[in-house]
Amino acid sequence: MSKLINNLRKLFSEGPIGVYFMAFFIPLSPKMLGVAVALIIVEQLIRRPKIDLSYLKSQFSWRNPGIWILGFYLLHLVGLIHSENMKFANMDLGMKASLGVLPLFFMLYSVKVNWKLFVKVFIIGAFISILYNVYLSSEVFLRHLHVYYISGEHLSHLMHRGYWAVYLILAYFFLLKLMIESENKKSFFLNLTGALIMIAFVFLSGSKVGFILLFFVSIWAVISLFKKFNNKWILPVSIAVLAVGIASVFYLAPSITGRLNLAINSMNASIDSFDKEHPESTASRIMVWDSSLELIKENFWWGVGTGDIKDELIQRNFDKGYTGVAKQKLNSHNQFFNSHIALGIFGSLFLLLSIVTSYLKRKPDNYRAWRIGIISILCVALLPESMLETQAGIIPYAFFISFLPSFLPQQRA
């Protein structure tokens, strides 16, 4: 008990409380992320550290991802020039403010963070989100006693299931990394158990982007384990465990299997054969991508403007006969498409450069493997989802892109 109290005292005296607060709520509650941004800034103002001019100078480099994400936000201001729908433009600028605020903050200050504590706090947030979502689903589930009522949209209550699955995958990656780096059997199997729980709930979420990320992260884990132990049994055992786990979820939740089958059928069908009034989710994506590509070709250099993207995309969907998609007012479901339509080529280019520069090696760079894993997961998530069109995606993306290349590891006592 005294050790816990001492650790809490150290945390409050050294901080950064706001950064750990952010890590905890990213997988748990989008509503608290704005509070986390405010807490990060206010805490720094209270502690009043001096601005290191040499550090500040080093941040004005094309190698800094924060520069590109800040430029990406500023392009939204430029996009006001040829926008007609100023109400939507102003709302969009306000919602995306963290894309400008967080890069500026981490250009001024390099916070010291206990990385293992950051990771553990994120994992705890992910587990609490699972427990809370299960609790919220339990009443209907107990009434019907069918797994359908504790899966898919019935399970993810706090944010869209696609976003939730992405953050569960991040927790899955963290647990696997801790497992691979563990020095004793207890830690190894404890993290493995946590990782298996994450797998189960990613499947239960029914998120297709979650399935894609799960596949790639699992392949990375198997290769990493094989390299560490150099044991020929690692590969078949890992495949067997994954196969049993996947089969169990599909058996217990046949609705997930049906969702995947519909997705595969949609990808193999022609766009003319889709139900235009009531399309399946994958068919909806294909139709909105089709409309998005047309708008990109027509507005390649400068886009349609920050405020007009939603109106233009809806109208194009109506024009092409994609009535169901238009009535749902769907965005492009690909962040690069969405940004290109609104801002032109420089919008998608700056977004891409914020990712590419995150892979560059830094000196020192003891946490590069962690950073590459996080950025890769976020990058893949941008392809089937417009992650930067809602607070649940904007703030985590702005935070990770700005924070990861700038933080200093806190030396443990």
C-alpha positions in Angstrom: 0.0 0.0 0.0 2.8 2.4 0.9 4.5 1.6 -2.4 1.3 2.5 -4.3 1.0 5.8 -2.4 4.7 6.6 -3.1 4.2 5.9 -6.8 1.1 8.1 -6.9 3.0 10.9 -5.2 5.8 10.6 -7.7 3.4 10.6 -10.6 1.7 13.8 -9.4 5.0 15.5 -8.6 6.8 14.5 -11.9 3.9 14.0 -14.3 2.9 14.2 -17.1 -0.6 13.4 -15.7 -2.3 14.6 -18.9 -0.4 12.2 -21.1 -1.3 9.2 -19.0 -4.9 10.5 -18.8 -4.9 10.6 -22.6 -3.5 7.0 -22.8 -6.2 5.8 -20.5 -9.2 7.3 -22.3 -8.2 6.8 -26.0 -9.7 3.2 -25.9 -12.4 4.1 -23.4 -14.2 7.4 -24.1 -13.9 9.9 -26.9 -15.8 12.4 -24.8 -12.9 12.7 -22.4 -10.2 13.2 -25.0 -10.8 17.0 -25.3 -10.4 17.1 -21.5 -7.1 15.2 -21.9 -5.8 17.8 -24.4 -6.7 20.6 -22.0 -5.1 18.8 -19.1 -1.8 18.2 -21.0 -1.6 22.0 -21.8 -2.7 23.2 -18.4 -0.4 20.9 -16.5 2.6 22.2 -18.5 1.6 25.8 -17.8 1.4 25.0 -14.1 4.8 23.3 -14.0 6.2 26.2 -16.1 9.2 24.5 -17.6 11.6 26.6 -19.7 11.4 26.3 -23.4 14.6 24.7 -24.7 15.5 26.9 -27.7 17.8 24.2 -29.2 15.0 21.6 -29.0 12.5 24.1 -30.5 15.0 24.8 -33.4 15.4 21.1 -34.0 11.6 20.7 -34.5 11.5 23.0 -37.5 12.5 20.1 -39.8 10.9 18.2 -42.6 11.7 15.1 -40.6 9.3 16.1 -37.8 5.8 14.5 -38.4 4.3 17.3 -36.3 5.3 19.9 -39.0 3.2 18.0 -41.6 0.2 17.4 -39.4 0.2 21.1 -38.5 0.5 22.0 -42.2 -2.4 19.6 -42.8 -4.5 21.6 -40.4 -3.5 24.9 -41.8 -4.6 23.7 -45.3 -8.1 23.5 -43.8 -7.9 27.2 -43.1 -6.7 27.8 -46.7 -9.7 25.6 -47.9 -12.0 28.3 -46.5 -11.2 30.6 -49.4 -13.3 28.6 -51.9 -15.8 27.1 -49.5 -19.5 28.0 -49.7 -20.9 26.0 -46.7 -19.1 28.1 -44.0 -21.2 26.5 -41.2 -19.8 23.1 -41.9 -16.3 24.6 -42.5 -16.3 26.3 -39.1 -17.5 23.2 -37.3 -14.9 21.1 -39.1 -12.1 23.5 -38.1 -13.2 23.4 -34.5 -13.5 19.7 -34.4 -10.0 19.3 -35.9 -8.3 22.0 -33.7 -6.2 19.4 -31.9 -4.4 18.7 -35.3 -3.0 22.2 -34.9 -2.8 22.5 -31.1 -1.0 19.2 -30.2 1.8 19.5 -32.8 2.5 23.1 -31.6 2.6 21.9 -28.0 5.0 19.1 -28.6 7.2 21.4 -30.8 7.6 23.6 -27.7 7.9 21.0 -25.0 9.4 17.5 -25.0 7.7 15.7 -22.0 9.4 13.0 -20.0 7.3 9.9 -19.9 7.7 6.5 -18.2 6.9 4.5 -21.4 6.1 1.2 -19.6 3.6 3.1 -17.4 2.1 4.7 -20.5 1.6 1.4 -22.2 0.1 -0.2 -19.1 -2.3 2.6 -18.6 -3.5 2.3 -22.2 -4.0 -1.5 -21.7 -5.9 -0.9 -18.5 -8.1 1.6 -20.4 -8.8 -1.0 -23.1 -9.7 -3.7 -20.5 -12.0 -1.3 -18.7 -13.7 -0.4 -22.0 -14.3 -4.1 -22.6 -15.8 -4.6 -19.2 -18.0 -1.5 -19.4 -19.3 -2.4 -22.9 -20.0 -5.9 -21.8 -21.9 -4.5 -18.8 -23.9 -2.2 -21.0 -24.8 -5.1 -23.3 -25.5 -7.6 -20.5 -29.2 -6.6 -19.9 -30.3 -7.4 -23.4 -28.0 -10.4 -23.6 -29.4 -12.0 -20.5 -32.9 -11.4 -21.8 -32.3 -13.2 -25.1 -29.2 -15.4 -24.2 -27.8 -15.0 -27.7 -24.3 -13.9 -28.5 -25.7 -11.6 -31.2 -26.6 -9.2 -28.5 -23.1 -9.0 -27.2 -21.3 -8.5 -30.5 -21.1 -6.0 -33.4 -22.9 -2.7 -32.9 -24.6 -4.2 -29.8 -21.2 -4.4 -28.0 -19.5 -1.1 -28.9 -21.5 1.6 -27.0 -18.9 4.3 -26.4 -17.6 4.9 -30.0 -18.0 3.5 -33.5 -16.9 -0.2 -33.5 -14.3 0.5 -36.2 -12.5 3.0 -33.9 -12.9 0.8 -30.9 -11.4 -2.2 -32.7 -8.4 -0.1 -33.8 -7.6 0.8 -30.2 -8.1 -2.8 -29.0 -5.6 -3.7 -31.7 -3.2 -1.1 -30.3 -3.6 -2.7 -26.8 -3.1 -6.2 -28.5 0.1 -4.9 -30.0 1.3 -3.5 -26.7 0.5 -6.8 -24.9 2.4 -8.8 -27.6 5.4 -6.5 -27.4 5.5 -6.8 -23.6 5.1 -10.6 -24.0 8.0 -10.8 -26.5 10.2 -8.7 -24.3 9.2 -10.5 -21.0 12.0 -12.0 -19.0 10.0 -14.6 -17.0 7.2 -17.1 -17.8 4.7 -15.4 -15.5 4.9 -12.2 -17.4 4.9 -14.0 -20.8 1.7 -15.9 -20.1 0.0 -13.0 -18.4 0.5 -10.8 -21.5 -0.4 -13.7 -23.8 -3.7 -14.2 -21.9 -4.4 -10.5 -22.3 -3.6 -10.6 -26.0 -6.0 -13.5 -26.5 -8.8 -11.6 -24.8 -8.1 -8.7 -27.2 -8.4 -11.1 -30.1 -11.8 -12.3 -28.9 -13.2 -8.8 -28.6 -11.9 -7.6 -31.9 -13.7 -10.5 -33.5 -16.8 -9.8 -31.4 -16.8 -6.2 -32.5 -17.3 -7.3 -36.1 -15.1 -4.6 -37.4 -13.6 -5.4 -40.7 -10.7 -2.9 -40.2 -10.1 -4.8 -36.9 -9.9 -8.1 -38.7 -7.4 -6.7 -41.2 -5.2 -5.2 -38.5 -5.5 -8.4 -36.4 -4.1 -10.4 -39.3 -1.1 -8.3 -39.9 -0.2 -7.7 -36.2 -0.5 -11.5 -35.5 1.9 -12.3 -38.4 4.4 -9.8 -36.9 4.0 -11.5 -33.5 4.6 -15.0 -34.9 7.7 -13.9 -36.8 9.0 -12.0 -33.7 8.5 -15.1 -31.4 10.2 -17.3 -34.0 13.2 -15.0 -34.0 13.4 -14.8 -30.2 13.1 -18.4 -29.4 14.4 -19.9 -32.7 12.1 -22.8 -32.2 10.5 -24.7 -35.1 7.4 -25.3 -33.0 6.5 -21.6 -32.6 5.0 -21.3 -36.1 2.6 -24.4 -36.0 1.6 -23.8 -32.4 0.8 -20.1 -33.0 -1.2 -21.0 -36.1 -3.1 -23.7 -34.2 -3.9 -21.3 -31.3 -5.1 -18.6 -33.7 -7.1 -21.1 -35.7 -8.9 -22.5 -32.6 -9.6 -19.0 -31.3 -11.0 -17.8 -34.6 -13.1 -21.0 -35.0 -14.5 -20.6 -31.5 -15.5 -17.0 -32.2 -17.1 -17.9 -35.5 -19.0 -20.9 -33.9 -20.2 -18.8 -31.0 -21.0 -15.7 -33.1 -22.3 -16.8 -36.5 -23.4 -13.2 -37.3 -19.7 -12.3 -37.6 -19.2 -15.1 -40.2 -22.3 -13.8 -42.1 -20.8 -10.3 -42.1 -17.5 -11.5 -43.5 -19.3 -13.5 -46.2 -21.3 -10.5 -47.2 -18.1 -8.4 -47.4 -16.4 -11.0 -49.6 -19.4 -11.3 -51.9 -19.5 -7.5 -52.3 -15.8 -7.4 -53.2 -16.3 -10.0 -55.9 -19.5 -8.5 -57.4 -19.8 -5.6 -59.9 -20.9 -2.2 -58.6 -23.9 -2.4 -60.9 -25.3 -5.4 -59.1 -25.3 -3.7 -55.6 -28.6 -2.8 -53.9 -28.4 1.0 -54.3 -31.2 1.6 -51.8 -30.1 -0.6 -48.9 -26.4 -1.6 -49.5 -24.3 -3.8 -47.3 -21.5 -1.9 -45.6 -18.7 -3.1 -47.9 -20.9 -2.3 -50.9 -21.4 1.2 -49.4 -17.7 1.7 -49.2 -17.1 0.6 -52.8 -19.8 3.0 -54.0 -18.6 6.0 -52.0 -15.0 5.2 -53.1 -16.3 5.3 -56.7 -17.9 8.8 -56.1 -14.8 10.0 -54.2 -12.4 9.1 -57.1 -14.5 11.0 -59.5 -14.4 14.1 -57.3 -10.7 13.7 -56.9 -10.1 13.6 -60.6 -12.3 16.7 -61.1 -10.7 18.7 -58.2 -7.2 17.2 -58.2 -5.1 20.3 -57.3 -7.2 22.4 -54.9 -10.1 20.3 -53.8 -13.7 21.5 -53.3 -13.0 23.4 -50.1 -13.1 22.6 -46.4 -16.8 23.4 -46.0 -18.2 21.8 -49.2 -16.8 18.2 -49.2 -19.9 16.7 -47.4 -22.4 18.5 -49.8 -20.4 17.6 -52.9 -20.0 13.9 -52.0 -23.7 13.5 -51.1 -24.7 15.2 -54.4 -22.3 13.0 -56.4 -23.8 9.9 -54.8 -27.3 11.0 -55.7 -26.1 11.8 -59.3 -24.7 8.3 -59.6 -27.8 6.6 -58.2 -26.2 5.6 -54.9 -29.3 6.6 -53.0 -28.7 4.6 -49.9 -25.2 5.9 -49.4 -26.3 9.5 -50.1 -29.2 9.3 -47.6 -26.8 8.0 -45.0 -24.5 11.0 -45.7 -21.4 8.8 -45.6 -17.9 10.3 -45.8 -15.3 8.8 -48.2 -14.4 6.0 -45.7 -10.8 6.5 -46.7 -9.0 9.5 -45.0 -6.7 10.1 -48.0 -9.7 10.3 -50.3 -11.6 12.5 -47.9 -8.7 14.9 -47.4 -7.9 15.0 -51.2 -11.5 15.9 -52.1 -11.6 18.7 -49.5 -8.0 20.1 -49.8 -6.6 18.8 -53.1 -3.3 17.0 -53.6 -1.5 18.9 -50.8 -4.0 17.7 -48.3 -3.4 14.0 -49.0 0.3 14.6 -49.5 0.8 16.3 -46.1 -1.2 13.6 -44.4 1.0 10.9 -46.0 4.2 12.8 -45.1 3.0 12.9 -41.4 3.1 9.1 -41.6 6.2 8.6 -43.7 8.4 10.9 -41.5 7.2 8.9 -38.4 9.2 5.9 -39.7 12.5 7.9 -39.9 15.2 6.9 -37.3 16.0 9.4 -34.6 19.0 9.8 -32.2 18.5 8.3 -29.7 15.7 6.1 -30.7 15.2 3.3 -28.1 11.4 3.1 -28.8 11.5 3.1 -32.6 9.9 -0.4 -32.8 7.0 0.7 -30.6 6.5 3.9 -32.7 6.6 2.0 -36.0 4.0 -0.5 -34.7 1.6 2.3 -33.5 2.0 4.4 -36.7 1.5 1.3 -38.9 -1.7 0.4 -37.2 -3.0 4.0 -37.5 -1.9 4.2 -41.1 -3.8 1.0 -42.1 -6.8 2.3 -40.2 -6.9 5.4 -42.4 -7.5 3.3 -45.5 -11.0 1.9 -44.9 -12.1 4.6 -42.4 -12.1 8.4 -42.5 -10.5 8.4 -39.0 -9.9 12.2 -39.0 -13.6 13.2 -39.3 -14.6 12.5 -35.8 -13.2 13.2 -32.3 -12.7 9.5 -31.6 -10.0 9.4 -34.4 -8.8 13.0 -34.7 -7.4 13.5 -31.2 -5.6 10.1 -30.9 -4.0 10.5 -34.3 -2.9 14.1 -33.6 -1.6 13.0 -30.2 0.4 9.9 -31.4 1.8 11.6 -34.5 3.0 14.6 -32.4 4.0 12.9 -29.1 5.8 9.8 -30.3 8.8 11.5 -32.0 9.2 14.1 -29.2 8.8 12.5 -25.8 11.8 11.7 -23.6 12.0 8.4 -21.7 11.7 8.9 -18.0 14.5 7.2 -16.1 13.1 4.8 -13.5 14.4 5.3 -10.0 
